[in-house]
Amino acid sequence: MSEHAVVGPLFSSHVIEGAVIAKLRRRLPGYLTIACELHGVSSGIAGVKSWAVANDGEKWPEQGLPALLVVGPDESSDAEEYSQGMYRATWPIEVGLVIAAKTGPAARKYARIYGAAIRGALLQGRSLGVDGLTTKWLGEGTGVIGLDKQRRTMASNANLFAVTADNVVSWRKGPGSDKPPIPSQWPEVTETEVEEEIAE
């Protein structure tokens, strides 16, 4: 039996950030095209020029607009045991977008259209492409955040999601002692050398 099977899943929430970015890279361009058509933006809106993952409170990027920022989860909520010792938990994750336009109303409109496309791209299909990760939408906010270097108005849109991970950890798994399992490909230590140095 492999050591992984002994311990079982050890889910790390950094997987959520990577899965969100990967799904948006695959799906957002198509959803943005459709959102522009649905809302009468015949010229379309520029695609994302910079993608980033950040912690809550970091500054928005000032170059490479439109810029998409995934604010990763710092803490989980709603952890629960749901099946034979297995836990699931939910982490909040925010997907923000900053865009610039010649006027404030245009910037806010484009930011909201982007928000609609992001929502659709992440929610439809529910799965983030990683087994056991599902997404729920919690809400959205839009605002004007100032002028860029070209004196265009920058607007932001942020969608808040809850990502639930099944198979986070199982209390029924693990070795039968406090000694952790050692992967079988690691060499077994059969001899040791001890060097003693005596200070004079």
ABEGO torsion letter per residue (X at the ends): XBAAAAAEBBBBAAAAAAAAAAAAAAAAAAAAAAAAAAAGBAAEBBBBABBBBBBBGBBBBABGOBBBBBBBBABBBGBBBABGGBBBBBBBBBBBBBBBBABAAAAAAAAAAAAAAAAAAAABGGBAGBBGBBBBBAEBBBBBAEBBAAGBBBBBBBBBBBBBBBGABBAABEBABABBBBBAABBBBABBBBBBBBBX
